[in-house]
Amino acid sequence: MSNFTQRLGQMRRPRLLTQAAQHALPSYRRGVHLRTILAATELPCTARALEQLIDIEDAQNRARMSADAAYSVVFHVHVLTAIMAELHALQAPAYAGAAELT
């Protein structure tokens, strides 16, 4: 887990992108959105999905920075939203367990 945690900690993205992704979080549906982003028939576990999403997001960010004509801000927001949702899902069991102990 530390590899993608470290990579996420180093990410710096424009505020408008992250705000758009946060705004989209309530409508995120893992089965629909993640399957589309990863072009997968079977969904990976949360940790593996995060690794793949971070790689995709990194490619999207490089395309954004180089003004690549194929860059899609909509897709980039979808990927950032998925990262936020998967990270929350990964951390949720830890928080739930901690709440039960108190």
PyMOL commands that set and color helices and strands:
alter all, ss='L'
color gray80, all
select helices_A, chain A and resi 2-10+15-27+30-38+46-65+73-101
alter helices_A, ss='H'
color red, helices_A
deselect
rebuild
show_as cartoon
